[in-house]
Amino acid sequence: MHKVQTFDQIVIKSEELNQYLGIYESQQPPITIRCTKENATLMLETRGKKFPLEYYGKDLFRNADFGFFFEFRDGGRQLLVKETDQVYWLRRKDYIQIAR
C-alpha cells in the first residue's frame, strides 16, 4: 500500500530558515535565485519577481501558484527547482548574512 503525500503547510520557525538564505546559481540554463526571509516565510526572487515559498517538510518548499517545488540539499548548499517536466540544479554562490 502506498502512502499518498499531502501538501498541508507546516509551520517552521524563522531561525530554521537561515540555512537556506543565499544566492543560488546555475550555468545551464543560466538561473540566479536569491533566497531571503520575511518573518517566518522563505522568499524567493528571480528575474525581478519575488514570491513566498510554503514549507511542507524537511528541506522542502513549494509555490502552489506557480506549480514549482524546491528541495534544498547538502545543508542548503544546493537547490533543486522542480517544475512539471524539468529539474534545475543550483549551487549556493553567496550566503546572505542576517542582521542582528
PyMOL commands that set and color helices and strands:
alter all, ss='L'
color gray80, all
select helices_A, chain A and resi 14-20+74-76
alter helices_A, ss='H'
color red, helices_A
select strands_A, chain A and resi 22-26+31-38+41-46+49-57+60-63+68-73+78-82+87-94
alter strands_A, ss='S'
color yellow, strands_A
deselect
rebuild
show_as cartoon
